[in-house]
Amino acid sequence: MARVCQVTGRKPVVGHKVSFSNKKAKRRFFPNLQTKRFFIAEEDRWITLKLTTDAIRTINKNGLNVVLSELREKGIKL
């Protein structure tokens, strides 16, 4: 699976590594992805999502059912 958050859609971005002498070299900045399991009580099953830590905070704030319903409206099958 790619390094993409399943909720927020964050991907790696490209930038420069800048040395002390100010030489620039290309590098990639990766999102802080975590693999997390959630229990859906209504469906009585576990799901595993690859999320950024920001998405985990969003789920804690809004609730798992709200986030899953938004994903299903976008057409993402879980």
C-alpha positions as CSV (number, residue, x, y, z in Angstrom):
1,M,0.0,0.0,0.0
2,A,1.2,3.5,-0.8
3,R,2.3,6.0,1.8
4,V,-1.0,7.9,1.7
5,C,-3.4,8.6,4.6
6,Q,-6.8,6.9,4.0
7,V,-8.7,9.7,5.7
8,T,-7.0,13.0,4.9
9,G,-5.2,11.9,1.7
10,R,-1.9,13.3,2.7
11,K,1.0,12.1,0.5
12,P,4.8,12.6,0.6
13,V,5.9,16.0,-0.6
14,V,9.2,16.9,-2.3
15,G,11.6,19.5,-1.0
16,H,15.3,20.2,-0.4
17,K,17.8,19.0,2.1
18,V,19.9,22.0,2.8
19,S,23.4,21.5,4.1
20,F,25.4,23.9,6.3
21,S,27.1,25.2,3.2
22,N,23.6,25.8,1.7
23,K,23.9,23.1,-1.0
24,K,20.5,21.8,-1.9
25,A,19.7,18.2,-2.6
26,K,16.3,16.7,-3.4
27,R,14.5,14.7,-0.7
28,R,11.0,13.6,0.3
29,F,9.0,14.5,3.4
30,F,6.8,11.6,4.4
31,P,3.6,11.9,6.4
32,N,3.6,10.5,9.9
33,L,1.6,7.3,9.1
34,Q,0.4,4.9,11.7
35,T,-1.4,1.6,11.2
36,K,-4.4,1.6,13.6
37,R,-7.2,-0.9,14.2
38,F,-10.7,0.4,15.1
39,F,-13.8,-1.6,16.2
40,I,-17.0,-0.7,14.5
41,A,-19.7,-1.6,17.1
42,E,-22.6,-1.3,14.6
43,E,-21.1,-3.8,12.2
44,D,-19.4,-5.9,15.0
45,R,-16.1,-6.0,13.2
46,W,-12.6,-4.6,13.2
47,I,-11.0,-2.5,10.5
48,T,-7.4,-1.5,10.0
49,L,-6.6,1.9,8.6
50,K,-3.3,3.6,7.6
51,L,-3.7,7.1,9.1
52,T,-1.7,10.2,9.8
53,T,-1.6,11.2,13.5
54,D,-3.7,14.2,12.5
55,A,-6.4,11.8,11.2
56,I,-6.3,9.9,14.4
57,R,-7.0,13.1,16.3
58,T,-9.9,13.9,13.9
59,I,-11.4,10.5,14.6
60,N,-11.0,11.0,18.4
61,K,-12.7,14.4,18.1
62,N,-15.5,13.7,15.7
63,G,-16.1,10.0,16.2
64,L,-15.4,7.0,14.1
65,N,-18.9,6.7,12.6
66,V,-18.8,10.3,11.3
67,V,-15.4,9.8,9.6
68,L,-16.4,6.5,8.1
69,S,-19.7,7.9,6.7
70,E,-17.7,10.8,5.1
71,L,-15.4,8.2,3.5
72,R,-18.2,6.1,2.2
73,E,-19.8,9.3,0.7
74,K,-16.6,9.8,-1.3
75,G,-16.9,6.2,-2.6
76,I,-14.1,4.6,-0.5
77,K,-15.0,1.1,0.4
78,L,-14.0,-0.1,3.9
